[in-house]
Amino acid sequence: MNIFCKVNVDALIFTDCGSFGAGILIRDHNEFFVKAKPVTQSGTPEPREAEAWALMKAVQWITQLELNNVIIETDCKIVGMR
């Protein structure tokens, strides 16, 4: 059996503050909370760019944590791998 973890990523844009960010959440193979991380950046990108940036930040964190067998979930339909 392959043990995996799931990483959920969601971007947010705060136009009134001139910033954007993301919430990154890691759950284990039983869907139990493991760890979370907020990340922020100044600027007001287009939603697609904010979602791509959030995905990049999640991948960087996954790499830093040396996680294997990771499923990444995002609610964005316009950012993905081909």
C-alpha positions in Angstrom: 0.0 0.0 0.0 1.3 3.5 -1.0 1.0 6.0 1.9 0.4 9.5 0.6 -0.4 12.9 1.9 -2.7 15.5 0.4 -1.8 19.2 0.0 -4.7 21.7 -0.5 -3.8 25.1 -1.9 -5.9 28.2 -2.3 -5.0 31.7 -3.3 -6.5 35.0 -2.1 -6.2 38.5 -3.5 -6.6 41.5 -1.1 -7.0 44.3 -3.6 -7.7 46.9 -0.9 -4.4 46.1 0.7 -2.4 45.6 -2.5 -1.4 42.1 -1.6 -2.2 38.5 -2.2 -1.4 35.2 -0.6 -2.2 31.5 -0.2 -3.1 29.0 2.4 -1.4 25.6 2.1 -2.7 22.7 4.2 -1.2 19.2 4.5 -3.3 16.2 5.5 -2.2 12.6 5.9 -3.6 9.6 4.1 -6.4 9.4 6.7 -7.3 13.1 6.0 -6.0 14.2 9.4 -4.4 17.7 9.7 -0.6 17.6 9.6 0.6 21.1 9.0 -0.5 24.4 7.5 1.3 27.5 6.1 0.2 30.9 5.1 2.3 32.8 2.5 1.8 36.4 1.3 3.3 38.7 -1.3 2.7 42.4 -2.2 0.9 43.1 -5.5 -2.4 42.5 -7.1 -2.0 39.9 -9.8 -4.7 38.3 -12.0 -6.5 35.4 -10.2 -4.8 32.8 -12.5 -1.4 34.3 -11.7 -2.1 34.2 -7.9 -3.2 30.6 -8.2 -0.1 29.6 -10.1 2.1 31.4 -7.5 0.3 29.6 -4.7 0.9 26.3 -6.4 4.6 27.1 -6.8 4.8 28.0 -3.1 3.2 24.7 -2.2 5.6 22.7 -4.4 8.5 24.6 -2.8 7.3 23.8 0.7 6.7 20.1 -0.2 10.2 19.9 -1.5 11.6 21.6 1.6 9.8 19.1 3.8 11.0 16.3 1.6 7.5 14.8 1.3 6.9 11.9 -1.1 3.7 10.5 -2.6 1.9 13.9 -2.6 -1.5 14.7 -4.1 -2.0 18.4 -4.7 -5.5 19.8 -4.8 -6.6 23.3 -5.9 -10.0 24.7 -6.7 -8.6 26.6 -9.7 -9.7 25.3 -13.1 -7.4 27.5 -15.1 -4.0 26.5 -13.6 -2.8 23.0 -14.2 -0.2 20.7 -15.7 -0.4 19.5 -19.3 
